Amino acid sequence: MDRLETVFTRFMERTEEALADIRASTAEIRASTAEIRASNLRTDALLLEMQRQAEADRRRAEADRQKAEQDRKDFNKRLAELSDSMGTLVEDMVAPNARRIAGEIFPADPVVRLAQRLRQVHPTDPSRMIEIDLLAAGRQHLMVVEAKRRLNPEKIRELVDRVAEIPDFLPEYAGYQLVPVVASVSIEPSVIVFLNRQKVYGVAMGDETMELVNLGQF
């Protein structure tokens, strides 16, 4: 009987130890599960914050792109306005000297008409129009001045072609000797060489006023 009690007692002790181990393991599992859930929640929150930050960065980048595009458009607009104002400035610098410059080119034919910023519609084709920055006419010569902020061969050729069309727009000057002139604040020597080849006069700022840069060179 004592032996049976001893066996039973040992069995109960081992059972209690096993149950204690199970309870401990269960507690550890629950703790691990709780930690995993907490970790998952932290990960989800981090991912959500990263998504929010990425979206905020995308919106800022888009706003920066739109601002840069608007700044570029504004800059181009201001540049065009500056270019136009520079061209007008050159016109206004040449205009007071137009009679003198014309007199240097064709001294025997006094100027009888001056016109600035002239727009002329074609007499038989209203869809066509010509613009002339400055015109100085004698009785046999017609000086046509175009003011440019910068000069290059293409612009000079365009002037030559435009001047050739003037008698079509202003028939009263048919038979006149046409005198093309380009004006700018300064004209590079290489451009002067090209002007001479095209038989176009150049006017630029001298020491005190606007002066011909290639008189008598062609």
GROMACS elastic network, one bead per residue, 0.5 to 0.9 nm:
[ bonds ]
;  ai    aj funct       b0    kb
    1     4     6  0.51403   500
    1     5     6  0.63314   500
    1     6     6  0.86098   500
    2     5     6  0.51364   500
    2     6     6  0.61378   500
    2     7     6  0.87028   500
    3     7     6  0.62372   500
    3     8     6  0.85833   500
    4     7     6  0.51269   500
    4     8     6  0.61183   500
    4     9     6  0.84580   500
    5     8     6  0.50132   500
    5     9     6  0.59301   500
    5    10     6  0.85330   500
    6     9     6  0.50485   500
    6    10     6  0.62207   500
    6    11     6  0.85660   500
    7    10     6  0.51646   500
    7    11     6  0.61153   500
    7    12     6  0.86549   500
    8    12     6  0.61688   500
    8    13     6  0.85473   500
    9    12     6  0.51712   500
    9    13     6  0.61943   500
    9    14     6  0.86707   500
   10    14     6  0.61338   500
   10    15     6  0.84068   500
   11    14     6  0.51940   500
   11    15     6  0.59920   500
   11    16     6  0.85438   500
   12    16     6  0.60354   500
   12    17     6  0.84978   500
   13    16     6  0.50863   500
   13    17     6  0.61849   500
   13    18     6  0.85701   500
   14    18     6  0.60208   500
   14    19     6  0.84358   500
   15    18     6  0.50069   500
   15    19     6  0.60368   500
   15    20     6  0.84166   500
   16    20     6  0.59588   500
   16    21     6  0.84948   500
   17    21     6  0.61243   500
   17    22     6  0.85490   500
   18    21     6  0.50179   500
   18    22     6  0.61145   500
   18    23     6  0.85246   500
   19    23     6  0.60112   500
   19    24     6  0.84400   500
   20    23     6  0.50236   500
   20    24     6  0.60529   500
   20    25     6  0.84772   500
   21    24     6  0.50133   500
   21    25     6  0.60088   500
   21    26     6  0.84107   500
   22    25     6  0.50151   500
   22    26     6  0.59420   500
   22    27     6  0.84753   500
   23    27     6  0.61084   500
   23    28     6  0.85654   500
   24    27     6  0.50658   500
   24    28     6  0.61657   500
   24    29     6  0.85634   500
   25    29     6  0.60530   500
   25    30     6  0.85034   500
   26    30     6  0.60762   500
   26    31     6  0.84753   500
   27    30     6  0.50389   500
   27    31     6  0.60373   500
   27    32     6  0.84719   500
   28    32     6  0.59832   500
   28    33     6  0.84018   500
   29    33     6  0.59462   500
   29    34     6  0.84516   500
   30    34     6  0.60488   500
   30    35     6  0.84989   500
   31    34     6  0.50630   500
   31    35     6  0.61243   500
   31    36     6  0.85556   500
   32    36     6  0.60565   500
   32    37     6  0.85416   500
   33    36     6  0.50224   500
   33    37     6  0.61292   500
   33    38     6  0.85005   500
   34    37     6  0.50813   500
   34    38     6  0.60672   500
   34    39     6  0.84563   500
   35    39     6  0.59450   500
   35    40     6  0.84364   500
   36    40     6  0.60149   500
   36    41     6  0.85038   500
   37    41     6  0.61210   500
   37    42     6  0.85797   500
   38    41     6  0.50301   500
   38    42     6  0.62053   500
   38    43     6  0.85766   500
   39    42     6  0.50264   500
   39    43     6  0.60782   500
   39    44     6  0.85257   500
   40    44     6  0.60083   500
   40    45     6  0.84486   500
   41    44     6  0.50535   500
   41    45     6  0.60719   500
   41    46     6  0.84954   500
   42    45     6  0.50531   500
   42    46     6  0.60504   500
   42    47     6  0.85484   500
   43    47     6  0.60595   500
   43    48     6  0.84601   500
   44    47     6  0.50876   500
   44    48     6  0.60421   500
   44    49     6  0.85193   500
   45    48     6  0.50361   500
   45    49     6  0.61079   500
   45    50     6  0.85416   500
   46    49     6  0.50419   500
   46    50     6  0.60744   500
   46    51     6  0.85535   500
   47    51     6  0.61024   500
   47    52     6  0.85415   500
   48    51     6  0.50437   500
   48    52     6  0.61553   500
   48    53     6  0.85458   500
   49    53     6  0.60377   500
   49    54     6  0.84529   500
   50    54     6  0.59703   500
   50    55     6  0.84880   500
   51    54     6  0.50022   500
   51    55     6  0.60933   500
   51    56     6  0.84828   500
   52    55     6  0.51156   500
   52    56     6  0.60863   500
   52    57     6  0.85325   500
   53    57     6  0.60053   500
   53    58     6  0.84603   500
   54    58     6  0.60601   500
   54    59     6  0.85856   500
   55    59     6  0.61601   500
   55    60     6  0.85656   500
   56    59     6  0.51172   500
   56    60     6  0.61540   500
   56    61     6  0.85323   500
   57    60     6  0.50507   500
   57    61     6  0.60059   500
   57    62     6  0.85081   500
   58    61     6  0.50421   500
   58    62     6  0.61073   500
   58    63     6  0.85125   500
   59    62     6  0.50487   500
   59    63     6  0.60476   500
   59    64     6  0.84810   500
   60    64     6  0.59975   500
   60    65     6  0.84619   500
   61    65     6  0.60588   500
   61    66     6  0.85778   500
   62    66     6  0.61269   500
   62    67     6  0.84812   500
   63    66     6  0.51302   500
   63    67     6  0.60696   500
   63    68     6  0.84983   500
   64    67     6  0.50196   500
   64    68     6  0.59844   500
   64    69     6  0.84881   500
   65    68     6  0.50460   500
   65    69     6  0.60947   500
   65    70     6  0.85512   500
   66    69     6  0.50235   500
   66    70     6  0.61168   500
   66    71     6  0.84788   500
   67    70     6  0.50078   500
   67    71     6  0.59593   500
   67    72     6  0.84671   500
   68    72     6  0.60785   500
   68    73     6  0.86115   500
   69    72     6  0.50614   500
   69    73     6  0.62711   500
   69    74     6  0.86071   500
   70    73     6  0.50407   500
   70    74     6  0.60493   500
   70    75     6  0.84432   500
   71    74     6  0.50002   500
   71    75     6  0.59640   500
   71    76     6  0.85275   500
   72    75     6  0.50328   500
   72    76     6  0.61374   500
   72    77     6  0.85100   500
   73    76     6  0.51434   500
   73    77     6  0.60990   500
   73    78     6  0.85999   500
   74    77     6  0.50142   500
   74    78     6  0.61153   500
   74    79     6  0.84587   500
   75    78     6  0.50919   500
   75    79     6  0.59770   500
   75    80     6  0.85102   500
   76    80     6  0.60723   500
   76    81     6  0.85095   500
   77    80     6  0.51106   500
   77    81     6  0.61523   500
   77    82     6  0.85105   500
   78    82     6  0.59664   500
   78    83     6  0.84275   500
   79    83     6  0.60205   500
   79    84     6  0.85467   500
   80    84     6  0.61277   500
   80    85     6  0.85073   500
   81    84     6  0.50696   500
   81    85     6  0.60606   500
   81    86     6  0.84849   500
   82    85     6  0.50032   500
   82    86     6  0.59978   500
   82    87     6  0.85395   500
   83    86     6  0.50648   500
   83    87     6  0.62385   500
   83    88     6  0.86575   500
   83   148     6  0.88457   500
   83   149     6  0.66468   500
   84    87     6  0.51059   500
   84    88     6  0.62154   500
   84    89     6  0.85252   500
   84   149     6  0.83072   500
   85    89     6  0.59726   500
   85    90     6  0.86079   500
   86    90     6  0.62375   500
   86    91     6  0.86291   500
   86   147     6  0.89989   500
   86   148     6  0.78569   500
   86   149     6  0.58384   500
   87    90     6  0.51985   500
   87    91     6  0.63300   500
   87    92     6  0.87423   500
   87   147     6  0.57206   500
   87   148     6  0.53137   500
   87   149     6  0.53428   500
   87   150     6  0.89283   500
   87   184     6  0.81099   500
   88    92     6  0.61887   500
   88    93     6  0.86009   500
   88   133     6  0.87352   500
   88   147     6  0.75430   500
   88   148     6  0.86584   500
   88   149     6  0.89992   500
   89    92     6  0.50864   500
   89    93     6  0.62051   500
   89    94     6  0.87219   500
   89   147     6  0.86917   500
   89   149     6  0.89792   500
   90    94     6  0.62156   500
   90    95     6  0.85948   500
   90   147     6  0.58232   500
   90   148     6  0.71484   500
   90   149     6  0.74376   500
   90   183     6  0.69693   500
   90   184     6  0.61314   500
   90   185     6  0.66330   500
   90   204     6  0.89666   500
   91    94     6  0.51834   500
   91    95     6  0.59941   500
   91   116     6  0.81600   500
   91   117     6  0.85878   500
   91   133     6  0.67916   500
   91   134     6  0.73656   500
   91   145     6  0.85872   500
   91   146     6  0.78284   500
   91   147     6  0.55822   500
   91   148     6  0.84591   500
   91   183     6  0.77858   500
   91   184     6  0.86608   500
   92    95     6  0.52816   500
   92    96     6  0.73000   500
   93    96     6  0.66460   500
   93    97     6  0.75476   500
   93   185     6  0.89192   500
   93   205     6  0.86092   500
   93   209     6  0.79716   500
   93   210     6  0.69163   500
   94    97     6  0.53205   500
   94    98     6  0.60022   500
   94   101     6  0.88872   500
   94   134     6  0.84328   500
   94   145     6  0.86802   500
   94   147     6  0.82614   500
   94   183     6  0.73602   500
   94   184     6  0.89579   500
   94   203     6  0.80853   500
   94   204     6  0.87082   500
   94   209     6  0.86325   500
   94   210     6  0.62431   500
   94   211     6  0.88256   500
   95    98     6  0.51298   500
   95    99     6  0.82097   500
   95   114     6  0.88404   500
   95   115     6  0.89601   500
   95   116     6  0.73797   500
   95   134     6  0.71222   500
   96    99     6  0.74717   500
   96   100     6  0.84461   500
   97   100     6  0.53567   500
   97   101     6  0.60507   500
   97   102     6  0.85460   500
   97   209     6  0.81040   500
   97   210     6  0.69234   500
   97   211     6  0.83860   500
   98   101     6  0.51340   500
   98   102     6  0.60060   500
   98   103     6  0.84212   500
   98   114     6  0.79807   500
   98   134     6  0.81237   500
   98   135     6  0.83181   500
   98   136     6  0.68743   500
   98   143     6  0.89461   500
   98   145     6  0.87799   500
   99   102     6  0.51881   500
   99   103     6  0.60755   500
   99   104     6  0.87262   500
   99   110     6  0.82850   500
   99   111     6  0.63752   500
   99   114     6  0.79056   500
   99   136     6  0.70544   500
  100   104     6  0.63377   500
  100   105     6  0.88628   500
  101   104     6  0.51149   500
  101   105     6  0.64610   500
  101   106     6  0.87626   500
  101   203     6  0.86388   500
  101   210     6  0.87317   500
  101   211     6  0.73828   500
  101   212     6  0.71164   500
  102   105     6  0.51211   500
  102   106     6  0.60277   500
  102   107     6  0.73457   500
  102   109     6  0.87665   500
  102   110     6  0.80832   500
  102   111     6  0.72028   500
  102   136     6  0.69561   500
  102   137     6  0.84051   500
  102   138     6  0.86265   500
  102   142     6  0.87883   500
  102   143     6  0.67223   500
  103   106     6  0.52624   500
  103   108     6  0.76203   500
  103   109     6  0.73830   500
  103   110     6  0.65479   500
  103   111     6  0.74088   500
  104   107     6  0.54838   500
  104   212     6  0.86226   500
  104   215     6  0.80798   500
  105   143     6  0.88465   500
  105   179     6  0.85458   500
  105   201     6  0.88743   500
  105   215     6  0.72924   500
  105   216     6  0.86121   500
  106   109     6  0.57156   500
  106   110     6  0.77288   500
  106   138     6  0.85771   500
  106   141     6  0.73356   500
  107   110     6  0.66755   500
  109   112     6  0.88745   500
  109   137     6  0.88176   500
  109   138     6  0.54511   500
  109   139     6  0.64183   500
  109   140     6  0.68034   500
  109   141     6  0.71169   500
  110   137     6  0.81856   500
  110   138     6  0.53845   500
  110   139     6  0.75572   500
  111   114     6  0.74433   500
  111   136     6  0.62967   500
  111   137     6  0.53373   500
  111   139     6  0.75363   500
  111   141     6  0.86246   500
  111   142     6  0.88820   500
  112   136     6  0.76444   500
  112   137     6  0.59015   500
  112   138     6  0.52397   500
  112   139     6  0.72379   500
  113   135     6  0.77857   500
  113   136     6  0.57060   500
  113   137     6  0.51161   500
  113   138     6  0.68719   500
  114   134     6  0.74662   500
  114   135     6  0.56280   500
  114   137     6  0.65533   500
  115   118     6  0.63604   500
  115   132     6  0.85991   500
  115   133     6  0.82252   500
  115   134     6  0.57342   500
  115   135     6  0.50590   500
  115   136     6  0.66230   500
  115   137     6  0.88125   500
  116   132     6  0.72797   500
  116   133     6  0.55878   500
  116   135     6  0.63146   500
  116   136     6  0.88495   500
  117   131     6  0.69263   500
  117   132     6  0.55937   500
  117   134     6  0.59268   500
  117   135     6  0.83698   500
  118   130     6  0.81398   500
  118   131     6  0.57073   500
  118   132     6  0.50105   500
  118   133     6  0.63326   500
  118   134     6  0.71028   500
  118   135     6  0.78691   500
  119   129     6  0.68587   500
  119   130     6  0.57636   500
  119   132     6  0.63912   500
  119   133     6  0.87428   500
  120   123     6  0.85772   500
  120   128     6  0.86492   500
  120   129     6  0.55382   500
  120   130     6  0.53232   500
  120   131     6  0.64835   500
  120   132     6  0.82532   500
  120   169     6  0.65577   500
  120   170     6  0.77444   500
  121   124     6  0.85992   500
  121   125     6  0.75929   500
  121   126     6  0.58282   500
  121   127     6  0.75963   500
  121   128     6  0.59279   500
  121   130     6  0.64725   500
  121   131     6  0.89384   500
  121   169     6  0.66761   500
  122   125     6  0.51564   500
  122   126     6  0.55796   500
  122   127     6  0.75321   500
  122   128     6  0.55143   500
  122   129     6  0.57479   500
  122   130     6  0.76643   500
  122   168     6  0.70397   500
  122   170     6  0.79225   500
  123   126     6  0.67448   500
  123   128     6  0.89268   500
  123   168     6  0.79406   500
  123   169     6  0.62996   500
  123   170     6  0.80517   500
  123   171     6  0.86208   500
  124   128     6  0.89640   500
  124   169     6  0.88043   500
  125   128     6  0.58480   500
  125   129     6  0.85921   500
  126   129     6  0.72793   500
  128   169     6  0.89086   500
  129   169     6  0.78495   500
  130   162     6  0.79361   500
  130   165     6  0.85965   500
  130   166     6  0.78663   500
  130   169     6  0.73189   500
  132   135     6  0.68507   500
  132   144     6  0.71490   500
  132   145     6  0.72307   500
  132   146     6  0.68063   500
  133   144     6  0.77613   500
  133   145     6  0.60411   500
  133   146     6  0.52602   500
  133   147     6  0.66086   500
  134   143     6  0.81829   500
  134   144     6  0.60129   500
  134   146     6  0.66205   500
  134   147     6  0.82936   500
  135   142     6  0.71664   500
  135   143     6  0.57587   500
  135   145     6  0.61996   500
  135   146     6  0.89993   500
  136   141     6  0.83950   500
  136   142     6  0.59398   500
  136   143     6  0.50364   500
  136   144     6  0.66284   500
  136   145     6  0.82710   500
  137   140     6  0.77234   500
  137   141     6  0.59267   500
  137   143     6  0.61240   500
  137   144     6  0.85350   500
  137   173     6  0.86706   500
  138   141     6  0.51697   500
  138   142     6  0.62636   500
  138   143     6  0.83857   500
  138   176     6  0.89051   500
  139   142     6  0.80723   500
  139   173     6  0.89298   500
  139   176     6  0.77322   500
  140   173     6  0.83853   500
  140   175     6  0.78069   500
  140   177     6  0.61893   500
  140   178     6  0.88542   500
  141   173     6  0.85115   500
  141   175     6  0.89613   500
  141   176     6  0.52087   500
  141   178     6  0.60202   500
  141   179     6  0.70316   500
  142   173     6  0.74477   500
  142   176     6  0.63009   500
  142   177     6  0.61175   500
  142   178     6  0.50003   500
  142   179     6  0.57976   500
  142   180     6  0.83780   500
  143   177     6  0.84799   500
  143   178     6  0.61917   500
  143   180     6  0.59620   500
  143   181     6  0.69443   500
  144   163     6  0.70279   500
  144   178     6  0.74531   500
  144   179     6  0.60547   500
  144   180     6  0.50234   500
  144   181     6  0.58630   500
  144   182     6  0.83292   500
  145   159     6  0.88795   500
  145   179     6  0.84590   500
  145   180     6  0.62090   500
  145   182     6  0.55381   500
  145   183     6  0.68500   500
  146   159     6  0.73404   500
  146   180     6  0.80747   500
  146   181     6  0.63708   500
  146   183     6  0.61011   500
  146   184     6  0.87720   500
  147   150     6  0.88613   500
  147   181     6  0.85985   500
  147   182     6  0.58635   500
  147   184     6  0.59105   500
  148   151     6  0.63034   500
  148   155     6  0.86308   500
  148   182     6  0.71771   500
  148   183     6  0.61154   500
  148   184     6  0.53131   500
  148   185     6  0.82946   500
  149   183     6  0.84251   500
  149   184     6  0.57964   500
  149   185     6  0.71030   500
  149   186     6  0.88215   500
  150   155     6  0.89448   500
  150   184     6  0.66307   500
  150   185     6  0.82542   500
  150   186     6  0.82460   500
  150   187     6  0.81154   500
  151   154     6  0.83055   500
  151   155     6  0.64261   500
  151   156     6  0.72137   500
  151   182     6  0.83144   500
  151   183     6  0.86666   500
  151   184     6  0.74032   500
  151   187     6  0.72674   500
  151   188     6  0.86182   500
  151   191     6  0.73992   500
  152   155     6  0.55572   500
  152   156     6  0.64553   500
  152   157     6  0.88950   500
  152   191     6  0.68719   500
  152   194     6  0.89816   500
  153   156     6  0.50593   500
  153   157     6  0.61731   500
  153   158     6  0.86187   500
  153   191     6  0.73747   500
  153   194     6  0.70309   500
  153   195     6  0.82621   500
  154   157     6  0.51737   500
  154   158     6  0.62261   500
  154   159     6  0.87369   500
  155   158     6  0.50106   500
  155   159     6  0.63066   500
  155   160     6  0.88015   500
  156   159     6  0.51118   500
  156   160     6  0.64037   500
  156   161     6  0.87944   500
  156   182     6  0.75366   500
  156   194     6  0.86043   500
  156   195     6  0.74482   500
  156   198     6  0.80987   500
  156   200     6  0.79955   500
  157   160     6  0.50779   500
  157   161     6  0.62896   500
  157   162     6  0.85947   500
  157   198     6  0.78600   500
  158   161     6  0.51632   500
  158   162     6  0.60915   500
  158   163     6  0.85864   500
  159   163     6  0.60071   500
  159   164     6  0.85287   500
  159   180     6  0.72341   500
  159   181     6  0.83899   500
  159   182     6  0.80213   500
  159   200     6  0.89983   500
  160   163     6  0.52414   500
  160   164     6  0.63188   500
  160   165     6  0.89543   500
  160   180     6  0.66970   500
  160   198     6  0.78639   500
  160   200     6  0.78080   500
  161   164     6  0.51967   500
  161   165     6  0.66968   500
  162   165     6  0.52300   500
  162   166     6  0.67387   500
  163   166     6  0.52963   500
  163   167     6  0.82919   500
  163   178     6  0.71797   500
  163   179     6  0.81288   500
  163   180     6  0.65774   500
  164   167     6  0.72089   500
  164   168     6  0.85077   500
  164   178     6  0.77887   500
  165   168     6  0.55047   500
  165   169     6  0.68737   500
  165   170     6  0.88263   500
  166   169     6  0.51435   500
  166   170     6  0.57591   500
  166   171     6  0.78150   500
  166   173     6  0.78088   500
  166   174     6  0.83325   500
  166   178     6  0.88076   500
  167   172     6  0.72134   500
  167   173     6  0.55704   500
  167   175     6  0.80583   500
  167   176     6  0.85182   500
  168   171     6  0.57209   500
  168   173     6  0.88897   500
  168   174     6  0.78668   500
  169   172     6  0.89429   500
  170   173     6  0.58910   500
  170   174     6  0.74591   500
  171   174     6  0.52238   500
  171   175     6  0.89559   500
  172   175     6  0.85252   500
  172   176     6  0.87745   500
  173   176     6  0.53861   500
  173   177     6  0.86110   500
  173   178     6  0.87765   500
  174   177     6  0.86513   500
  175   178     6  0.86910   500
  179   199     6  0.85929   500
  179   200     6  0.72699   500
  179   201     6  0.77604   500
  180   199     6  0.79340   500
  180   200     6  0.53254   500
  180   201     6  0.63584   500
  180   202     6  0.87809   500
  181   200     6  0.56306   500
  181   202     6  0.56349   500
  181   203     6  0.71423   500
  182   195     6  0.88516   500
  182   200     6  0.72738   500
  182   201     6  0.63374   500
  182   202     6  0.50180   500
  182   203     6  0.61599   500
  182   204     6  0.86656   500
  183   186     6  0.82313   500
  183   187     6  0.83682   500
  183   201     6  0.85375   500
  183   202     6  0.58256   500
  183   204     6  0.58123   500
  183   205     6  0.88147   500
  183   210     6  0.85500   500
  183   212     6  0.88892   500
  184   187     6  0.65355   500
  184   202     6  0.79774   500
  184   203     6  0.64227   500
  184   204     6  0.51886   500
  184   205     6  0.74490   500
  184   210     6  0.89472   500
  185   203     6  0.81127   500
  185   204     6  0.50625   500
  185   205     6  0.52715   500
  185   206     6  0.88349   500
  185   210     6  0.82001   500
  186   203     6  0.80966   500
  186   205     6  0.60825   500
  186   206     6  0.85460   500
  187   190     6  0.83785   500
  187   191     6  0.64670   500
  187   192     6  0.68252   500
  187   202     6  0.76251   500
  187   203     6  0.79142   500
  187   204     6  0.63085   500
  187   205     6  0.88142   500
  187   213     6  0.81263   500
  188   191     6  0.52528   500
  188   192     6  0.64452   500
  188   193     6  0.89552   500
  189   193     6  0.64355   500
  189   194     6  0.88787   500
  190   193     6  0.51920   500
  190   194     6  0.66187   500
  190   195     6  0.88161   500
  191   194     6  0.50466   500
  191   195     6  0.61417   500
  191   196     6  0.86795   500
  192   196     6  0.62439   500
  192   197     6  0.87272   500
  192   200     6  0.89712   500
  192   201     6  0.85052   500
  192   202     6  0.71174   500
  192   213     6  0.75395   500
  192   214     6  0.69379   500
  193   196     6  0.52404   500
  193   197     6  0.65142   500
  193   198     6  0.89068   500
  193   214     6  0.88674   500
  194   197     6  0.50766   500
  194   198     6  0.63421   500
  194   199     6  0.85361   500
  194   200     6  0.85751   500
  195   198     6  0.51172   500
  195   199     6  0.59227   500
  195   201     6  0.65222   500
  195   202     6  0.70562   500
  195   214     6  0.82728   500
  196   200     6  0.60853   500
  196   201     6  0.73812   500
  196   202     6  0.89409   500
  196   214     6  0.73696   500
  196   217     6  0.65830   500
  196   218     6  0.57668   500
  197   200     6  0.77736   500
  197   218     6  0.77264   500
  198   201     6  0.88932   500
  199   217     6  0.88942   500
  199   218     6  0.64040   500
  200   214     6  0.87826   500
  200   218     6  0.88286   500
  201   212     6  0.70381   500
  201   213     6  0.75196   500
  201   214     6  0.62522   500
  201   215     6  0.70576   500
  202   211     6  0.83060   500
  202   212     6  0.56864   500
  202   213     6  0.55688   500
  202   214     6  0.62733   500
  202   215     6  0.82785   500
  203   206     6  0.88906   500
  203   210     6  0.62840   500
  203   211     6  0.53068   500
  203   213     6  0.57832   500
  203   214     6  0.81753   500
  204   209     6  0.83182   500
  204   210     6  0.52837   500
  204   211     6  0.55615   500
  204   212     6  0.65589   500
  204   213     6  0.67083   500
  205   208     6  0.73267   500
  205   209     6  0.56220   500
  205   211     6  0.60434   500
  205   212     6  0.87079   500
  206   209     6  0.53047   500
  206   210     6  0.55321   500
  206   211     6  0.56398   500
  206   212     6  0.85763   500
  206   213     6  0.87406   500
  207   210     6  0.83230   500
  207   211     6  0.88164   500
  208   211     6  0.88317   500
  212   215     6  0.59562   500
  214   217     6  0.54083   500
  214   218     6  0.80161   500
  215   218     6  0.77904   500
